[in-house]
Amino acid sequence: MLTDISVKIDNLFLKNPIMPASGCFGYGREFSELYSLSELGAIVVKSISPNPKKGNETPRIAETPSGMLNAIGLQNPGIEHVDKELSFLKKFNTPVICNVAADTFDGYLKVASALDKRDDVHALEINISCPNVACGGMSFGTDPDLVYNLTKSIVDICNKPVIMKLTPNVTDIVSIAKAAEEGGANALSLINTLLGMKIDINTGKPLLANKTGGLSGPAIRPVAIRMVYQVYDAVDIPIIGMGGVSSVDDVIEMAYAGASAVAIGAYQFVDPYICINIIEELPKRILELGHKSWTDLVGYAHR
């Protein structure tokens, strides 16, 4: 008997629940040389901003115990120059989710509106970990009112599903998730990276040129599981879980916590075939655990 691992995220049909996390997959070109991107549940591209961004100064990557710090700085060609990258993905039979980043309301609306008009883009993932320059650099995603207003502003001008990507660098993730849902979000992605730092003991200075960076990798998975579990109880929209996933059992743990789909980020730098391997292993593992389909797993820890 074939195990059904398909899932719907709003009006998106995913043949399986596995996708790369934004920022760890580029625009898919390099990975398409290793396997067909049509095998993925969805393709999530790196952040697209209103204008080109060259990113932060180097060094901007640092290895840590069970993870890594990155301060890439959302390097990308900008909305006016991303056509070539997105057009390349048309050849694959997989939904494309574009990550949107900006440091002003108008910037988010500009990028979201432009992407919403493209037939090769199927959903928008809004990165609200960005600094809001109008509020002294405070992240959009740390204030429920900002989250509600930004979500509603984007939903009001877009026809495609809007997925709000939440930062874990908050005291109460539930209030942020509920604000996004109340603003009209169709789904949530969580978690983004945790803020961290590494100091070079030889120089006594921060190792990253940016001083701080986003911590990802297996070290953050327990935090991600906890937040997905809490948010699942508080909202009625689907959750795309991520944060430290590196095995098929990690994926199942995310589903048990409440994730309808799972994104894999930093571990792709360890094993670029990790998404494909998990997709192959998932049906058998679901049956071994006594379940019949992927959807049977979602929220299982709450029953």
Steps between C-alpha positions, in 0.01 A plus 500: 500500500634842404531747786348840420750774588327781312370809679321828429625834631206731435442452124846358432513128432833348605578148380700458819558724806875558452655824375827690534503793741557843351861610494644148488402415143582811298265495202539128451746495209783323681270241653332434163834356384471234773134400469175608337336779697167349394551245779465768770173593666577867434794718402570789738743753355727737689378842607406758238522865604387827335856585391817297444687412819865403501473357851723551802877516511694179555545290701129431511485127581621329817474138609361437850430185705214319322437792268621810324473876518432699185491872436470491121287813500230386255728531196282495187460677162179683598150474358589672171771246417367168625306404186772272362517300821126454536448420131751215533267325746209480254631171363431319828162365609525650847340805666739794545486699823682834496643644820448876529727726706505877554569762764189712442127438450518642150792273417304189597198616301710574192657154490183313597295681236754428226529131588123461533464588133731217384349170389823318589465595868244306703528645851681772695695441820546828685820522703406713800837459670618806304588823687234770472697818431202716597507348850870530573591160360253292702400187313155512338431160652543595866193721535147354458358829371771529235445137401123549469531821298768367266317170444170674427667751266656219296190277501286792381705542180585136424302210359761233568529328840695709752720309744646701787844379612533558873812589696567299818669801660188596695363440849157378384489326162126431537400867503705556183345199326146608593567852373610357164190281481273792590670702226390239246808279462427174322780312676798548729867399471693449823760533615756731349849507651585585861725800558850397607866598511844341493821663626842413355717415802817590308391856426247551778260642240167376362576252222225627271553839337137574587574397862175304533342241274215255472551162667368200308559125503409215739573719806180698447262211429361469856411870491334459162300197616380688808391803299322294231320308776388821673389672181305195377277528807440870440423533126286332236730551200770258380854513634817434302745382765875547479806532717771237540336226292755242386319163480170335420424465872560874545237558230254273679566677830417831330176350368408363843553851641260641240686568175305428182822523298870515587786709362863393523768765520856480631534122471499536121856629537591168665302280262360666186283191440329524840161613364486221242619236746231596751228498231605143414514385863180668620228258375670195655567680828135613525386138472760379750359743756149367446355783295332485161581838346690823553191689612450243780824628654417871503425609857520143631673612823192707587254209493 
